[in-house]
Amino acid sequence: MSERTVRQTGDEILRKQSKDVLELTDRLKELISDMKDTMKIHGGCGLAAVQVGVLKKIIICAPEEDKEPVVLINPEIVSVSDETEEDSEGCLSVDGYRGKVIRPKNIVVKAKDENMNDMEFDAEGFFARIICHEVDHLNGVLYTDKVVPGTLEDINKENDETEEET
């Protein structure tokens, strides 16, 4: 397992636009493997290459813990449903915080898989939320830019209070 450093809020790279992947090199295959390891080590459900310092349009999504993560290269959200959901989100690059974000309930995604094969699929609910969150990263957007006002919480503070009560 190879872990990469997860960039944190304030790091300029998180605000930059990622670039298309034109060919899948050995270095990018290694990056994808490292991203899977990094996400697993940190207990995340999604990770964008920019979060480990690489400005390439690659995201990893793991909507279900017991299944292999989905790799999306050059992902593009081609349509979104009118129906939305508000739910709590966190981010490995915004460590220790959670906040509510409104996202489309259903999306249609075009991307390439790990072998650079074209794919298009529908995603809904939690899976759609992860993809939207990670695609935002590729465009230099953090979930905190979209958080419903007044809902951003310091979860470390909650844990500290819980520990004091016991």
HELIX and SHEET records of a PDB file:
HELIX    1   1 GLU A   12  ARG A   15  5                                   4    
HELIX    2   2 ASP A   26  HIS A   42  1                                  17    
HELIX    3   3 ALA A   49  VAL A   52  5                                   4    
HELIX    4   4 GLY A  125  LEU A  138  1                                  14    
HELIX    5   5 TYR A  143  ASP A  145  5                                   3    
HELIX    6   6 ILE A  155  GLU A  165  1                                  11    
SHEET    1   A 5 GLY A  46  ALA A  48  0                                        
SHEET    2   A 5 ILE A  58  CYS A  61 -1                                        
SHEET    3   A 5 VAL A  70  VAL A  80 -1                                        
SHEET    4   A 5 ASN A 106  LYS A 112 -1                                        
SHEET    5   A 5 ASP A 118  GLU A 124 -1                                        
SHEET    1   B 3 THR A  84  GLY A  90  0                                        
SHEET    2   B 3 TYR A  97  PRO A 104 -1                                        
SHEET    3   B 3 GLU A 153  ASP A 154 -1                                        
END                                                                             
